[in-house]
Amino acid sequence: MSTVEQLAAEQGFDFMGTCSAKELVARPEVRAMCSANKCQVYGHSWACPPACGEIEDFERQMHEFEHCLVVQTVTEMEDDFDVEAIEEGGELQKRRVLDLVEAIDKAGLSAETMTLSAGTCTLCKECTYPDEPCRFPDKRLVSMEAAGLVVSEVCLQAGIPYNHGPQTIAFSGCVLYN
Ligand code: SF4
């Protein structure tokens, strides 16, 4: 098991799987879905499109790594509209990914990794975009989708489910490393 995998295992993710980082594809159609702005954060965060950068650049950066570790939190919902469970699951995944980034940093590996999260950056109550610079440019995380990845495709590549069945919701992030 690699050091990154060991550190991830300590964070309590519900599912983890690995694939080759060279296989990751940043797809224009994912960016097009971002720009449809259904999430209502497109153009409202330094961590989201268009401010986060072009998908071609993300793909080039991703291909500089050998491995992709997908880390996932799965939450059970009482019904399909269990907003509380969805929010709690999303926050738990963010906390786990941030703790993993901190552990990677403490291990002296941050310069050798790239981490993508789930959802927009919520480090600040209100993002400064576009009026002032980002408050935490070294800590903000871009989501897998904002980098152009189809999360279900990457989960399949990594050998873990994307859909865990009725009344569950999964949140996925990934760490790329050598
Ligand atoms: S750290 Fe704050 S200012 Fe920077 S992207 Fe996240 S929410 Fe916006």
Boltz pocket constraint, residues with backbone or C-beta under 6 A from the ligand:
constraints:
  - pocket:
      binder: B
      contacts: [[A, 45], [A, 46], [A, 47], [A, 121], [A, 122], [A, 123], [A, 124], [A, 125], [A, 126], [A, 127], [A, 128], [A, 129], [A, 133], [A, 134], [A, 135], [A, 136], [A, 137], [A, 140]]
      max_distance: 6.0
